[in-house]
Amino acid sequence: MKLLSSRAFNQDVSHAKRLAQDGPVVVTDRGRPTHVLVGIDLFRHLSGQGDGIVEALAIDEAIATDPDWRAIRGRVP
């Protein structure tokens, strides 16, 4: 884990984002940890979130689109 003062974070956010690509970055204020910056992949892993709609729509493999009409028979108004 990398440590970064809040002053250094504010002066160069791009640097902090580059550091976060390799692992969590702890931002400190007066020597005390206040925030943690992580990349989106690690955040999704830690929070248990799956891919969002953008990622789901961007998949390269074929998706079956033919509905099973037997399953929805009788539900049409």
N, CA and C atoms as a LAMMPS dump frame, in Angstrom:
ITEM: TIMESTEP
0
ITEM: NUMBER OF ATOMS
231
ITEM: BOX BOUNDS ff ff ff
-5.0000000000000000e+02 5.0000000000000000e+02
-5.0000000000000000e+02 5.0000000000000000e+02
-5.0000000000000000e+02 5.0000000000000000e+02
ITEM: ATOMS id mol type element x y z
1 1 1 N 0.832 -1.166 0
2 1 2 C 0 0 0
3 1 3 C 0.888 1.244 0
4 2 1 N 0.486 2.212 -0.765
5 2 2 C 1.21 3.479 -0.842
6 2 3 C 0.54 4.504 0.067
7 3 1 N 1.333 5.389 0.637
8 3 2 C 0.829 6.5 1.441
9 3 3 C 1.041 7.786 0.666
10 4 1 N 0.058 8.655 0.738
11 4 2 C 0.128 9.929 0.038
12 4 3 C -0.538 10.982 0.908
13 5 1 N 0.145 12.072 1.145
14 5 2 C -0.458 13.134 1.952
15 5 3 C -1.596 13.781 1.16
16 6 1 N -2.53 14.383 1.865
17 6 2 C -3.637 15.041 1.17
18 6 3 C -3.117 16.196 0.32
19 7 1 N -2.06 16.849 0.762
20 7 2 C -1.471 17.928 -0.025
21 7 3 C -0.917 17.396 -1.338
22 8 1 N -0.158 16.292 -1.279
23 8 2 C 0.391 15.693 -2.493
24 8 3 C -0.729 15.191 -3.402
25 9 1 N -1.78 14.641 -2.802
26 9 2 C -2.925 14.183 -3.578
27 9 3 C -3.569 15.345 -4.323
28 10 1 N -3.807 16.45 -3.63
29 10 2 C -4.44 17.615 -4.25
30 10 3 C -3.577 18.241 -5.338
31 11 1 N -2.269 18.182 -5.173
32 11 2 C -1.378 18.787 -6.155
33 11 3 C -1.237 17.95 -7.415
34 12 1 N -1.397 16.631 -7.293
35 12 2 C -1.193 15.763 -8.465
36 12 3 C -2.117 14.549 -8.385
37 13 1 N -3.374 14.765 -8.715
38 13 2 C -4.369 13.685 -8.674
39 13 3 C -4.019 12.59 -9.682
40 14 1 N -3.488 12.975 -10.835
41 14 2 C -3.108 11.988 -11.855
42 14 3 C -2.07 11.016 -11.32
43 15 1 N -1.136 11.52 -10.547
44 15 2 C -0.118 10.654 -9.941
45 15 3 C -0.769 9.651 -8.991
46 16 1 N -1.72 10.128 -8.19
47 16 2 C -2.425 9.246 -7.26
48 16 3 C -3.185 8.163 -8.016
49 17 1 N -3.813 8.533 -9.125
50 17 2 C -4.551 7.537 -9.921
51 17 3 C -3.607 6.505 -10.513
52 18 1 N -2.43 6.934 -10.952
53 18 2 C -1.452 5.979 -11.478
54 18 3 C -0.982 5.022 -10.384
55 19 1 N -0.763 5.55 -9.186
56 19 2 C -0.369 4.694 -8.067
57 19 3 C -1.451 3.672 -7.741
58 20 1 N -2.714 4.092 -7.847
59 20 2 C -3.838 3.21 -7.501
60 20 3 C -4.01 2.068 -8.488
61 21 1 N -3.384 2.158 -9.649
62 21 2 C -3.463 1.048 -10.601
63 21 3 C -2.727 -0.176 -10.078
64 22 1 N -1.732 0.041 -9.211
65 22 2 C -0.934 -1.059 -8.669
66 22 3 C -1.423 -1.547 -7.317
67 23 1 N -2.348 -0.819 -6.704
68 23 2 C -2.858 -1.223 -5.406
69 23 3 C -3.429 -0.02 -4.669
70 24 1 N -3.997 -0.248 -3.502
71 24 2 C -4.621 0.836 -2.749
72 24 3 C -3.634 1.945 -2.389
73 25 1 N -4.121 3.169 -2.418
74 25 2 C -3.35 4.338 -2.007
75 25 3 C -4.073 4.965 -0.815
76 26 1 N -3.38 5.071 0.303
77 26 2 C -3.955 5.659 1.499
78 26 3 C -3.607 7.139 1.5
79 27 1 N -4.625 7.982 1.554
80 27 2 C -4.437 9.421 1.61
81 27 3 C -4.504 9.831 3.079
82 28 1 N -3.496 10.586 3.508
83 28 2 C -3.425 10.987 4.914
84 28 3 C -3.649 12.483 5.058
85 29 1 N -4.173 12.854 6.213
86 29 2 C -4.336 14.252 6.57
87 29 3 C -3.68 14.433 7.934
88 30 1 N -2.602 15.195 7.944
89 30 2 C -1.807 15.393 9.165
90 30 3 C -1.326 14.069 9.74
91 31 1 N -0.934 13.169 8.83
92 31 2 C -0.363 11.889 9.24
93 31 3 C -1.367 10.804 9.557
94 32 1 N -2.657 11.126 9.544
95 32 2 C -3.68 10.12 9.852
96 32 3 C -4.389 9.696 8.581
97 33 1 N -4.571 8.402 8.361
98 33 2 C -5.289 7.937 7.168
99 33 3 C -6.725 8.452 7.157
100 34 1 N -7.146 9.005 6.018
101 34 2 C -8.508 9.526 5.911
102 34 3 C -9.282 8.915 4.755
103 35 1 N -8.588 8.546 3.694
104 35 2 C -9.25 7.992 2.514
105 35 3 C -8.37 6.924 1.88
106 36 1 N -9.017 6.06 1.108
107 36 2 C -8.286 5.05 0.348
108 36 3 C -8.743 5.144 -1.096
109 37 1 N -7.786 5.257 -1.995
110 37 2 C -8.069 5.312 -3.427
111 37 3 C -7.701 3.964 -4.028
112 38 1 N -8.668 3.342 -4.708
113 38 2 C -8.42 2.057 -5.366
114 38 3 C -8.926 2.125 -6.792
115 39 1 N -8.39 1.262 -7.64
116 39 2 C -8.867 1.161 -9.015
117 39 3 C -10.257 0.547 -9.046
118 40 1 N -10.953 0.755 -10.145
119 40 2 C -12.338 0.289 -10.259
120 40 3 C -12.451 -1.231 -10.202
121 41 1 N -11.484 -1.952 -10.758
122 41 2 C -11.558 -3.414 -10.721
123 41 3 C -11.473 -3.931 -9.291
124 42 1 N -10.564 -3.379 -8.512
125 42 2 C -10.446 -3.794 -7.112
126 42 3 C -11.693 -3.393 -6.328
127 43 1 N -12.217 -2.196 -6.581
128 43 2 C -13.433 -1.755 -5.904
129 43 3 C -14.588 -2.702 -6.18
130 44 1 N -14.775 -3.06 -7.453
131 44 2 C -15.869 -3.975 -7.797
132 44 3 C -15.685 -5.327 -7.138
133 45 1 N -14.441 -5.792 -7.096
134 45 2 C -14.162 -7.076 -6.452
135 45 3 C -14.487 -7.01 -4.957
136 46 1 N -14.027 -5.953 -4.299
137 46 2 C -14.248 -5.821 -2.858
138 46 3 C -15.713 -5.597 -2.508
139 47 1 N -16.434 -4.887 -3.37
140 47 2 C -17.828 -4.582 -3.071
141 47 3 C -18.786 -5.655 -3.566
142 48 1 N -18.272 -6.632 -4.304
143 48 2 C -19.124 -7.71 -4.792
144 48 3 C -19.986 -7.318 -5.97
145 49 1 N -19.678 -6.2 -6.598
146 49 2 C -20.447 -5.754 -7.756
147 49 3 C -19.962 -6.475 -9.002
148 50 1 N -20.91 -6.809 -9.843
149 50 2 C -20.564 -7.385 -11.131
150 50 3 C -20.354 -6.292 -12.152
151 51 1 N -20.24 -6.681 -13.383
152 51 2 C -20.096 -5.708 -14.449
153 51 3 C -21.358 -4.865 -14.562
154 52 1 N -21.189 -3.636 -14.941
155 52 2 C -22.308 -2.745 -15.167
156 52 3 C -22.903 -2.97 -16.548
157 53 1 N -23.908 -2.198 -16.897
158 53 2 C -24.593 -2.342 -18.177
159 53 3 C -23.656 -2.059 -19.341
160 54 1 N -22.749 -1.118 -19.182
161 54 2 C -21.827 -0.791 -20.263
162 54 3 C -20.935 -1.987 -20.575
163 55 1 N -20.401 -2.617 -19.542
164 55 2 C -19.549 -3.78 -19.75
165 55 3 C -20.349 -4.953 -20.308
166 56 1 N -21.572 -5.129 -19.839
167 56 2 C -22.405 -6.232 -20.32
168 56 3 C -22.725 -6.069 -21.806
169 57 1 N -22.937 -4.838 -22.238
170 57 2 C -23.24 -4.598 -23.65
171 57 3 C -22.012 -4.69 -24.535
172 58 1 N -20.835 -4.655 -23.947
173 58 2 C -19.6 -4.655 -24.721
174 58 3 C -19.004 -6.044 -24.909
175 59 1 N -19.69 -7.108 -24.487
176 59 2 C -19.111 -8.441 -24.626
177 59 3 C -19.027 -8.84 -26.091
178 60 1 N -18.016 -9.636 -26.413
179 60 2 C -17.741 -10.003 -27.795
180 60 3 C -18.429 -11.294 -28.248
181 61 1 N -18.838 -12.12 -27.319
182 61 2 C -19.426 -13.403 -27.699
183 61 3 C -20.896 -13.25 -28.101
184 62 1 N -21.354 -14.199 -28.88
185 62 2 C -22.748 -14.172 -29.335
186 62 3 C -23.692 -14.473 -28.179
187 63 1 N -24.837 -13.816 -28.194
188 63 2 C -25.855 -14.02 -27.169
189 63 3 C -27.126 -14.507 -27.862
190 64 1 N -27.712 -15.563 -27.321
191 64 2 C -28.958 -16.074 -27.878
192 64 3 C -30.069 -15.06 -27.615
193 65 1 N -30.775 -14.665 -28.684
194 65 2 C -31.826 -13.66 -28.523
195 65 3 C -33.212 -14.205 -28.803
196 66 1 N -33.312 -15.466 -29.191
197 66 2 C -34.616 -16.052 -29.473
198 66 3 C -35.324 -16.372 -28.16
199 67 1 N -36.472 -15.753 -27.912
200 67 2 C -37.177 -16.036 -26.659
201 67 3 C -37.823 -17.42 -26.707
202 68 1 N -38.016 -17.994 -25.551
203 68 2 C -38.732 -19.261 -25.444
204 68 3 C -40.216 -18.917 -25.337
205 69 1 N -40.913 -18.957 -26.478
206 69 2 C -42.306 -18.562 -26.519
207 69 3 C -43.205 -19.424 -25.654
208 70 1 N -42.787 -20.671 -25.423
209 70 2 C -43.597 -21.547 -24.569
210 70 3 C -43.62 -21.034 -23.135
211 71 1 N -42.529 -20.385 -22.697
212 71 2 C -42.449 -19.895 -21.325
213 71 3 C -43.331 -18.679 -21.104
214 72 1 N -43.593 -17.892 -22.143
215 72 2 C -44.384 -16.675 -21.951
216 72 3 C -45.798 -16.79 -22.51
217 73 1 N -46.166 -17.948 -23.028
218 73 2 C -47.5 -18.136 -23.583
219 73 3 C -48.556 -17.86 -22.519
220 74 1 N -49.558 -17.127 -22.864
221 74 2 C -50.639 -16.837 -21.938
222 74 3 C -50.412 -15.597 -21.105
223 75 1 N -49.235 -15.007 -21.169
224 75 2 C -48.959 -13.805 -20.379
225 75 3 C -49.185 -12.528 -21.175
226 76 1 N -49.427 -12.644 -22.468
227 76 2 C -49.619 -11.455 -23.294
228 76 3 C -51.041 -10.938 -23.088
229 77 1 N -51.203 -9.638 -22.783
230 77 2 C -52.544 -9.115 -22.522
231 77 3 C -53.397 -9.094 -23.765
